[in-house]
Amino acid sequence: MATRQEETREAREAKLDELHGKLTGAVERLVTGDDWAVALRFAAQFRSRSFNNVMLIWQQHQEVFEQGRVAEPFPTYVAGYKQWQQLGRQVEKGQAGYQILAPVTGRFASSNPSDADSWRRLNRGEKPKPGETVSSRMVGVRPAYVWDVSQTAGEPIPERPAPQLLEGEAPDGLWESLSQQVRSAGFEVLRVPHGGMIHGANGATNFDGRTVAVRENMDDAAQVKTLAHELAHVKMHGPDQDEARQHRGIGEVEAESVALMIGAAHGMDTSGYSLPYVTGWAAQVDGKEPVEIVQATGERVRKTAAEILDQLDTAQVADGTARGLERGMDKHSPDQQSPDRQTPAPSTASVSPVREPARGL
């Protein structure tokens, strides 16, 4: 006869299997550039959460919207049951939470932290030995629940001021802030008179020459979007990034996706720029299913965009976390992991420049 602990573990594994099925279904529906763009604009509003959890929240909210249990097709702010109570709101009766993947953490100790093999996991209640360093690490995931604000009632949520743009204008201070990040990575920012100087492209990143060039005979908004695209190349597609460099489509989709998220976070509509079909590049990677590629790319894109956005002092749209809860977010959550630092090292080999194709502007 199974013990209570075994039954609990089996129930948790069943929920994780169910979540995996939902996640796979959501990602499989991202089959066109339009669908990918919609998903990224949505992810930009929930950029503090992992790509997988964004997809899970999106799919489950769509289901309850189709059932008529919420009024809006897209969620705005999501939080846990007790977090909503902290803000003076209560989940309404009959509103089921959205399942997401939450972290399982463990405590580890080491007398020589620089030696990766020296860390040992502490048992519950076990204290470290004198002189040992203790660190908490994520060791797995478990199902957890969040609710959208539309599923709750109570005190109003303070709204952040949203950036307002005129057509063709760039968000205030965005060019300067993005340029600073490019320079911090060791690249020079160049504005060239026309695309003919960079092989007909809107922008180009040259890892050998350590330059990022953007043609200036475009609207300010297009120039800023292009600079964000090239900054993504700088952070994601250096000479050491073999997979992206071997499959050019992956690199271009990643860079344009980061630019789209940065634009969306500033209220910019970049939908006029074409995104490649997801199936077109995913199917070209041997040995991996398209769904795997989309999931891996989605998280890389989210992390890179979040890293860039976190370093900007520009006015941005909300990130899906209700005001008053920012300080209470679990730093060990999969949604709160620090973005990967992927600034490429200077190239010693001959590397072709990475260019953003001209978009017909």
NUPATOR-168130 format. One record per residue (C-alpha): residue number from 0; residue in three letters; x, y, z. Coordinates in Angstrom, 3 decimals, padded with zeros to 6 digits, m for minus. Layout:
site pos NUM code ala u X v Y w Z;
...
***
This chain:
site pos 0 code met u 000.000 v 000.000 w 000.000;
site pos 1 code ala u 001.323 v 003.429 w m000.956;
site pos 2 code thr u 002.273 v 005.736 w 001.879;
site pos 3 code arg u 000.874 v 009.269 w 002.200;
site pos 4 code gln u 004.243 v 010.652 w 001.109;
site pos 5 code glu u 004.230 v 008.478 w m002.011;
site pos 6 code glu u 000.656 v 009.524 w m002.816;
site pos 7 code thr u 001.612 v 013.188 w m002.433;
site pos 8 code arg u 004.598 v 012.724 w m004.721;
site pos 9 code glu u 002.501 v 010.904 w m007.320;
site pos 10 code ala u m000.131 v 013.651 w m007.226;
site pos 11 code arg u 002.552 v 016.301 w m007.699;
site pos 12 code glu u 004.094 v 014.391 w m010.604;
site pos 13 code ala u 000.653 v 014.065 w m012.219;
site pos 14 code lys u 000.141 v 017.830 w m011.967;
site pos 15 code leu u 003.575 v 018.452 w m013.445;
site pos 16 code asp u 002.744 v 016.121 w m016.335;
site pos 17 code glu u m000.511 v 018.028 w m016.860;
site pos 18 code leu u 001.361 v 021.340 w m016.855;
site pos 19 code his u 003.880 v 019.982 w m019.357;
site pos 20 code gly u 001.011 v 019.008 w m021.653;
site pos 21 code lys u m000.526 v 022.479 w m021.408;
site pos 22 code leu u 002.817 v 024.113 w m022.030;
site pos 23 code thr u 003.592 v 021.962 w m025.057;
site pos 24 code gly u 000.162 v 022.709 w m026.513;
site pos 25 code ala u 000.592 v 026.444 w m026.041;
site pos 26 code val u 004.015 v 026.485 w m027.692;
site pos 27 code glu u 002.915 v 024.267 w m030.580;
site pos 28 code arg u 000.347 v 026.895 w m031.524;
site pos 29 code leu u 003.116 v 029.444 w m032.141;
site pos 30 code val u 003.404 v 028.425 w m035.779;
site pos 31 code thr u 003.492 v 031.761 w m037.599;
site pos 32 code gly u 005.330 v 035.023 w m037.276;
site pos 33 code asp u 002.085 v 036.756 w m036.306;
site pos 34 code asp u 001.455 v 034.305 w m033.463;
site pos 35 code trp u 005.062 v 034.673 w m032.277;
site pos 36 code ala u 004.735 v 038.465 w m032.279;
site pos 37 code val u 001.533 v 038.321 w m030.225;
site pos 38 code ala u 003.184 v 035.948 w m027.741;
site pos 39 code leu u 006.212 v 038.228 w m027.373;
site pos 40 code arg u 004.106 v 041.354 w m026.881;
site pos 41 code phe u 002.244 v 039.459 w m024.186;
site pos 42 code ala u 005.498 v 038.234 w m022.622;
site pos 43 code ala u 006.768 v 041.828 w m022.515;
site pos 44 code gln u 003.958 v 042.617 w m020.088;
site pos 45 code phe u 004.981 v 039.661 w m017.877;
site pos 46 code arg u 008.732 v 039.881 w m018.374;
site pos 47 code ser u 009.541 v 039.137 w m014.734;
site pos 48 code arg u 008.182 v 035.614 w m015.261;
site pos 49 code ser u 009.748 v 032.731 w m017.149;
site pos 50 code phe u 008.708 v 032.093 w m020.739;
site pos 51 code asn u 007.162 v 028.757 w m019.736;
site pos 52 code asn u 005.033 v 030.345 w m017.022;
site pos 53 code val u 003.978 v 033.169 w m019.338;
site pos 54 code met u 002.722 v 030.578 w m021.821;
site pos 55 code leu u 000.892 v 028.672 w m019.068;
site pos 56 code ile u m000.788 v 031.836 w m017.747;
site pos 57 code trp u m001.756 v 032.889 w m021.259;
site pos 58 code gln u m003.334 v 029.544 w m022.175;
site pos 59 code gln u m005.265 v 029.134 w m018.927;
site pos 60 code his u m006.569 v 032.709 w m019.006;
site pos 61 code gln u m007.789 v 032.138 w m022.567;
site pos 62 code glu u m009.690 v 029.087 w m021.367;
site pos 63 code val u m011.510 v 030.936 w m018.569;
site pos 64 code phe u m012.194 v 033.875 w m020.900;
site pos 65 code glu u m013.831 v 031.526 w m023.417;
site pos 66 code gln u m015.902 v 030.127 w m020.535;
site pos 67 code gly u m017.086 v 033.659 w m019.706;
site pos 68 code arg u m015.524 v 033.677 w m016.231;
site pos 69 code val u m013.345 v 036.748 w m016.878;
site pos 70 code ala u m014.224 v 039.813 w m018.937;
site pos 71 code glu u m010.919 v 040.489 w m020.732;
site pos 72 code pro u m009.049 v 038.145 w m023.107;
site pos 73 code phe u m005.635 v 038.987 w m021.655;
site pos 74 code pro u m004.549 v 039.051 w m018.002;
site pos 75 code thr u m002.892 v 042.172 w m016.592;
site pos 76 code tyr u m001.553 v 041.440 w m013.091;
site pos 77 code val u m001.138 v 037.996 w m011.550;
site pos 78 code ala u m000.215 v 037.050 w m007.983;
site pos 79 code gly u m000.656 v 034.288 w m005.430;
site pos 80 code tyr u m003.652 v 033.979 w m003.123;
site pos 81 code lys u m001.944 v 035.471 w m000.070;
site pos 82 code gln u m000.249 v 038.152 w m002.149;
site pos 83 code trp u m003.650 v 039.432 w m003.295;
site pos 84 code gln u m004.749 v 039.493 w 000.329;
site pos 85 code gln u m001.710 v 041.639 w 001.157;
site pos 86 code leu u m003.041 v 044.195 w m001.340;
site pos 87 code gly u m006.516 v 044.169 w 000.185;
site pos 88 code arg u m008.046 v 041.974 w m002.509;
site pos 89 code gln u m009.703 v 038.568 w m002.277;
site pos 90 code val u m010.017 v 035.853 w m004.913;
site pos 91 code glu u m013.671 v 035.627 w m005.880;
site pos 92 code lys u m015.591 v 032.453 w m005.172;
site pos 93 code gly u m015.420 v 029.916 w m007.991;
site pos 94 code gln u m012.296 v 031.397 w m009.626;
site pos 95 code ala u m009.715 v 028.650 w m010.140;
site pos 96 code gly u m006.049 v 029.627 w m010.075;
site pos 97 code tyr u m003.672 v 029.282 w m012.999;
site pos 98 code gln u m001.105 v 026.562 w m012.472;
site pos 99 code ile u 002.524 v 027.598 w m012.929;
site pos 100 code leu u 005.913 v 026.079 w m012.142;
site pos 101 code ala u 007.317 v 027.273 w m008.798;
site pos 102 code pro u 010.776 v 026.511 w m007.397;
site pos 103 code val u 011.863 v 023.831 w m004.985;
site pos 104 code thr u 015.029 v 024.988 w m003.235;
site pos 105 code gly u 017.647 v 023.267 w m001.108;
site pos 106 code arg u 020.364 v 024.491 w 001.245;
site pos 107 code phe u 023.952 v 023.583 w 000.399;
site pos 108 code ala u 027.153 v 024.036 w 002.425;
site pos 109 code ser u 030.823 v 024.107 w 001.509;
site pos 110 code ser u 034.116 v 024.779 w 003.254;
site pos 111 code asn u 035.644 v 025.705 w m000.123;
site pos 112 code pro u 033.015 v 027.619 w m002.162;
site pos 113 code ser u 035.293 v 027.984 w m005.199;
site pos 114 code asp u 035.341 v 024.184 w m005.596;
site pos 115 code ala u 032.097 v 023.175 w m007.313;
site pos 116 code asp u 032.458 v 019.565 w m006.148;
site pos 117 code ser u 032.747 v 020.515 w m002.472;
site pos 118 code trp u 029.116 v 021.572 w m002.008;
site pos 119 code arg u 026.879 v 019.173 w m000.074;
site pos 120 code arg u 023.143 v 019.413 w 000.476;
site pos 121 code leu u 022.005 v 020.000 w 004.043;
site pos 122 code asn u 019.160 v 017.916 w 005.427;
site pos 123 code arg u 016.130 v 019.620 w 006.928;
site pos 124 code gly u 017.164 v 021.204 w 010.232;
site pos 125 code glu u 020.845 v 020.379 w 009.694;
site pos 126 code lys u 023.280 v 023.155 w 010.571;
site pos 127 code pro u 026.473 v 023.837 w 008.622;
site pos 128 code lys u 029.819 v 023.009 w 010.136;
site pos 129 code pro u 031.950 v 025.860 w 011.559;
site pos 130 code gly u 033.525 v 027.857 w 008.737;
site pos 131 code glu u 031.213 v 026.532 w 006.019;
site pos 132 code thr u 029.461 v 028.807 w 003.527;
site pos 133 code val u 025.740 v 028.201 w 002.987;
site pos 134 code ser u 023.918 v 028.793 w m000.277;
site pos 135 code ser u 020.329 v 028.192 w m001.366;
site pos 136 code arg u 019.839 v 026.656 w m004.806;
site pos 137 code met u 016.909 v 025.622 w m006.949;
site pos 138 code val u 016.723 v 021.812 w m007.130;
site pos 139 code gly u 013.383 v 021.281 w m008.860;
site pos 140 code val u 009.910 v 022.630 w m009.535;
site pos 141 code arg u 006.449 v 022.103 w m008.113;
site pos 142 code pro u 002.965 v 023.180 w m009.200;
site pos 143 code ala u 001.751 v 026.480 w m007.743;
site pos 144 code tyr u m001.201 v 028.799 w m008.407;
site pos 145 code val u m001.661 v 032.445 w m009.334;
site pos 146 code trp u m004.795 v 034.481 w m010.067;
site pos 147 code asp u m005.326 v 037.431 w m012.391;
site pos 148 code val u m006.581 v 040.666 w m010.878;
site pos 149 code ser u m009.831 v 040.188 w m012.837;
site pos 150 code gln u m010.496 v 037.116 w m010.675;
site pos 151 code thr u m010.277 v 039.171 w m007.483;
site pos 152 code ala u m012.230 v 041.950 w m005.771;
site pos 153 code gly u m011.254 v 044.620 w m003.284;
site pos 154 code glu u m008.960 v 047.628 w m003.094;
site pos 155 code pro u m007.993 v 049.198 w m006.458;
site pos 156 code ile u m004.513 v 048.507 w m007.838;
site pos 157 code pro u m002.369 v 051.647 w m008.295;
site pos 158 code glu u m001.469 v 051.958 w m011.976;
site pos 159 code arg u 001.948 v 052.940 w m013.258;
site pos 160 code pro u 001.962 v 055.800 w m015.775;
site pos 161 code ala u 002.184 v 054.298 w m019.264;
site pos 162 code pro u 004.514 v 055.764 w m021.915;
site pos 163 code gln u 002.731 v 057.672 w m024.674;
site pos 164 code leu u 004.226 v 057.880 w m028.157;
site pos 165 code leu u 003.433 v 059.792 w m031.306;
site pos 166 code glu u 003.767 v 057.866 w m034.572;
site pos 167 code gly u 007.362 v 057.680 w m035.698;
site pos 168 code glu u 008.789 v 058.979 w m032.421;
site pos 169 code ala u 011.163 v 057.001 w m030.238;
site pos 170 code pro u 010.612 v 056.642 w m026.483;
site pos 171 code asp u 012.318 v 059.425 w m024.597;
site pos 172 code gly u 015.889 v 058.492 w m023.663;
site pos 173 code leu u 015.761 v 054.995 w m025.171;
site pos 174 code trp u 018.399 v 055.555 w m027.884;
site pos 175 code glu u 020.854 v 056.965 w m025.361;
site pos 176 code ser u 020.244 v 054.170 w m022.849;
site pos 177 code leu u 020.585 v 051.401 w m025.426;
site pos 178 code ser u 023.721 v 053.039 w m026.837;
site pos 179 code gln u 025.256 v 053.061 w m023.371;
site pos 180 code gln u 024.707 v 049.315 w m023.056;
site pos 181 code val u 026.317 v 048.751 w m026.453;
site pos 182 code arg u 029.338 v 050.812 w m025.409;
site pos 183 code ser u 029.517 v 049.002 w m022.056;
site pos 184 code ala u 029.864 v 045.752 w m024.015;
site pos 185 code gly u 032.918 v 047.204 w m025.757;
site pos 186 code phe u 031.296 v 048.223 w m029.067;
site pos 187 code glu u 031.197 v 051.629 w m030.790;
site pos 188 code val u 027.799 v 052.931 w m031.951;
site pos 189 code leu u 027.807 v 054.368 w m035.470;
site pos 190 code arg u 025.052 v 056.167 w m037.354;
site pos 191 code val u 025.496 v 055.829 w m041.106;
site pos 192 code pro u 023.693 v 057.956 w m043.710;
site pos 193 code his u 022.087 v 055.086 w m045.614;
site pos 194 code gly u 021.831 v 051.300 w m045.797;
site pos 195 code gly u 024.208 v 051.101 w m048.747;
site pos 196 code met u 027.065 v 051.585 w m046.312;
site pos 197 code ile u 026.080 v 048.407 w m044.419;
site pos 198 code his u 025.166 v 046.157 w m047.356;
site pos 199 code gly u 021.591 v 047.425 w m047.630;
site pos 200 code ala u 020.684 v 046.556 w m044.047;
site pos 201 code asn u 018.990 v 048.650 w m041.374;
site pos 202 code gly u 021.740 v 047.808 w m038.925;
site pos 203 code ala u 024.890 v 045.720 w m038.619;
site pos 204 code thr u 027.000 v 044.334 w m035.766;
site pos 205 code asn u 030.659 v 043.658 w m036.509;
site pos 206 code phe u 032.361 v 041.542 w m033.848;
site pos 207 code asp u 035.825 v 041.949 w m035.407;
site pos 208 code gly u 035.622 v 045.717 w m035.604;
site pos 209 code arg u 033.566 v 045.958 w m032.388;
site pos 210 code thr u 031.032 v 048.286 w m034.009;
site pos 211 code val u 027.240 v 048.546 w m034.172;
site pos 212 code ala u 025.962 v 050.604 w m037.104;
site pos 213 code val u 022.404 v 051.862 w m037.692;
site pos 214 code arg u 021.291 v 053.730 w m040.804;
site pos 215 code glu u 019.841 v 057.113 w m039.922;
site pos 216 code asn u 017.536 v 057.671 w m042.934;
site pos 217 code met u 014.668 v 056.026 w m040.985;
site pos 218 code asp u 012.146 v 057.316 w m038.459;
site pos 219 code asp u 013.471 v 057.667 w m034.911;
site pos 220 code ala u 011.333 v 054.739 w m033.747;
site pos 221 code ala u 012.765 v 052.490 w m036.474;
site pos 222 code gln u 016.311 v 053.500 w m035.556;
site pos 223 code val u 015.757 v 052.712 w m031.890;
site pos 224 code lys u 014.152 v 049.373 w m032.746;
site pos 225 code thr u 017.116 v 048.520 w m034.956;
site pos 226 code leu u 019.574 v 049.464 w m032.206;
site pos 227 code ala u 017.726 v 047.136 w m029.804;
site pos 228 code his u 017.956 v 044.371 w m032.451;
site pos 229 code glu u 021.722 v 044.883 w m032.783;
site pos 230 code leu u 022.224 v 045.030 w m028.996;
site pos 231 code ala u 020.544 v 041.624 w m028.830;
site pos 232 code his u 023.096 v 040.330 w m031.360;
site pos 233 code val u 025.899 v 041.739 w m029.195;
site pos 234 code lys u 024.590 v 039.970 w m026.104;
site pos 235 code met u 023.476 v 036.706 w m027.691;
site pos 236 code his u 025.397 v 035.945 w m030.877;
site pos 237 code gly u 029.109 v 036.386 w m030.321;
site pos 238 code pro u 031.685 v 034.059 w m031.885;
site pos 239 code asp u 031.243 v 031.619 w m028.982;
site pos 240 code gln u 027.531 v 031.126 w m029.727;
site pos 241 code asp u 027.966 v 028.301 w m032.217;
site pos 242 code glu u 024.350 v 027.176 w m032.556;
site pos 243 code ala u 022.929 v 030.611 w m033.333;
site pos 244 code arg u 025.759 v 031.350 w m035.760;
site pos 245 code gln u 025.352 v 028.021 w m037.562;
site pos 246 code his u 021.610 v 028.586 w m037.940;
site pos 247 code arg u 021.238 v 032.209 w m039.049;
site pos 248 code gly u 017.443 v 032.045 w m038.758;
site pos 249 code ile u 017.657 v 031.379 w m035.016;
site pos 250 code gly u 019.885 v 034.403 w m034.470;
site pos 251 code glu u 017.680 v 036.736 w m036.498;
site pos 252 code val u 014.470 v 035.585 w m034.816;
site pos 253 code glu u 016.073 v 035.944 w m031.380;
site pos 254 code ala u 017.362 v 039.457 w m032.091;
site pos 255 code glu u 014.101 v 040.677 w m033.633;
site pos 256 code ser u 012.147 v 039.084 w m030.776;
site pos 257 code val u 014.231 v 040.921 w m028.174;
site pos 258 code ala u 013.682 v 044.174 w m030.086;
site pos 259 code leu u 009.942 v 043.517 w m030.216;
site pos 260 code met u 009.797 v 042.947 w m026.445;
site pos 261 code ile u 011.810 v 046.089 w m025.721;
site pos 262 code gly u 009.502 v 048.054 w m027.998;
site pos 263 code ala u 006.380 v 046.567 w m026.425;
site pos 264 code ala u 007.674 v 047.430 w m022.944;
site pos 265 code his u 007.793 v 051.063 w m024.095;
site pos 266 code gly u 004.399 v 051.142 w m025.770;
site pos 267 code met u 005.877 v 050.854 w m029.279;
site pos 268 code asp u 004.026 v 048.876 w m031.923;
site pos 269 code thr u 006.680 v 047.136 w m034.017;
site pos 270 code ser u 004.222 v 044.746 w m035.700;
site pos 271 code gly u 004.966 v 046.380 w m039.050;
site pos 272 code tyr u 008.289 v 044.552 w m039.068;
site pos 273 code ser u 008.040 v 041.000 w m040.271;
site pos 274 code leu u 009.017 v 038.145 w m038.013;
site pos 275 code pro u 010.184 v 034.939 w m039.700;
site pos 276 code tyr u 007.937 v 031.939 w m039.430;
site pos 277 code val u 008.851 v 029.991 w m036.339;
site pos 278 code thr u 008.541 v 026.680 w m038.140;
site pos 279 code gly u 010.899 v 027.911 w m040.829;
site pos 280 code trp u 013.900 v 028.196 w m038.558;
site pos 281 code ala u 012.973 v 025.654 w m035.881;
site pos 282 code ala u 012.645 v 022.813 w m038.364;
site pos 283 code gln u 016.168 v 023.430 w m039.664;
site pos 284 code val u 017.871 v 022.463 w m036.396;
site pos 285 code asp u 018.809 v 018.805 w m036.638;
site pos 286 code gly u 018.123 v 016.538 w m033.686;
site pos 287 code lys u 015.614 v 018.829 w m031.949;
site pos 288 code glu u 011.870 v 019.194 w m032.167;
site pos 289 code pro u 010.491 v 022.635 w m033.137;
site pos 290 code val u 008.730 v 022.879 w m029.764;
site pos 291 code glu u 012.066 v 022.439 w m027.962;
site pos 292 code ile u 013.645 v 025.192 w m030.037;
site pos 293 code val u 010.749 v 027.587 w m029.446;
site pos 294 code gln u 010.854 v 027.007 w m025.698;
site pos 295 code ala u 014.626 v 027.429 w m025.493;
site pos 296 code thr u 014.552 v 030.517 w m027.693;
site pos 297 code gly u 011.615 v 032.033 w m025.825;
site pos 298 code glu u 013.437 v 031.876 w m022.504;
site pos 299 code arg u 016.691 v 033.208 w m023.991;
site pos 300 code val u 014.770 v 036.081 w m025.549;
site pos 301 code arg u 012.924 v 036.862 w m022.319;
site pos 302 code lys u 016.099 v 036.816 w m020.226;
site pos 303 code thr u 018.010 v 039.024 w m022.650;
site pos 304 code ala u 015.145 v 041.507 w m023.004;
site pos 305 code ala u 014.658 v 041.596 w m019.222;
site pos 306 code glu u 018.383 v 042.208 w m018.679;
site pos 307 code ile u 018.337 v 045.120 w m021.125;
site pos 308 code leu u 015.103 v 046.581 w m019.726;
site pos 309 code asp u 016.326 v 046.314 w m016.130;
site pos 310 code gln u 019.270 v 048.561 w m016.994;
site pos 311 code leu u 017.138 v 051.249 w m018.653;
site pos 312 code asp u 015.849 v 054.276 w m016.782;
site pos 313 code thr u 013.085 v 054.880 w m019.334;
site pos 314 code ala u 009.341 v 054.896 w m018.674;
site pos 315 code gln u 008.050 v 051.345 w m019.278;
site pos 316 code val u 004.712 v 049.557 w m019.144;
site pos 317 code ala u 003.953 v 047.365 w m016.122;
site pos 318 code asp u 005.563 v 043.911 w m015.996;
site pos 319 code gly u 002.592 v 041.960 w m014.648;
site pos 320 code thr u 003.490 v 042.452 w m010.980;
site pos 321 code ala u 000.973 v 044.576 w m009.085;
site pos 322 code arg u 002.451 v 047.597 w m007.315;
site pos 323 code gly u 003.208 v 046.818 w m003.707;
site pos 324 code leu u 004.298 v 043.233 w m004.406;
site pos 325 code glu u 007.666 v 043.888 w m006.060;
site pos 326 code arg u 009.620 v 043.556 w m002.829;
site pos 327 code gly u 007.796 v 040.370 w m001.874;
site pos 328 code met u 008.664 v 038.357 w m004.980;
site pos 329 code asp u 010.628 v 035.185 w m004.265;
site pos 330 code lys u 014.171 v 035.708 w m005.498;
site pos 331 code his u 014.607 v 031.963 w m005.943;
site pos 332 code ser u 011.585 v 031.568 w m008.185;
site pos 333 code pro u 012.122 v 030.436 w m011.790;
site pos 334 code asp u 010.432 v 033.740 w m012.641;
site pos 335 code gln u 013.026 v 035.687 w m010.689;
site pos 336 code gln u 016.299 v 034.184 w m011.865;
site pos 337 code ser u 018.965 v 036.694 w m012.856;
site pos 338 code pro u 019.296 v 036.963 w m016.646;
site pos 339 code asp u 022.208 v 035.138 w m018.201;
site pos 340 code arg u 025.154 v 037.424 w m018.865;
site pos 341 code gln u 026.154 v 036.703 w m022.449;
site pos 342 code thr u 028.341 v 039.642 w m023.433;
site pos 343 code pro u 030.685 v 038.166 w m026.056;
site pos 344 code ala u 034.452 v 038.297 w m025.739;
site pos 345 code pro u 036.486 v 040.070 w m028.446;
site pos 346 code ser u 036.883 v 037.946 w m031.536;
site pos 347 code thr u 040.274 v 036.654 w m032.588;
site pos 348 code ala u 038.955 v 034.942 w m035.708;
site pos 349 code ser u 037.425 v 036.395 w m038.839;
site pos 350 code val u 033.708 v 036.723 w m038.179;
site pos 351 code ser u 031.185 v 038.023 w m040.685;
site pos 352 code pro u 029.154 v 041.022 w m039.515;
site pos 353 code val u 025.636 v 040.335 w m038.287;
site pos 354 code arg u 023.176 v 042.507 w m040.166;
site pos 355 code glu u 019.514 v 043.276 w m039.690;
site pos 356 code pro u 017.918 v 043.158 w m043.140;
site pos 357 code ala u 016.271 v 046.276 w m044.498;
site pos 358 code arg u 012.524 v 046.245 w m043.833;
site pos 359 code gly u 011.321 v 048.300 w m046.767;
site pos 360 code leu u 011.377 v 051.657 w m044.921;
***
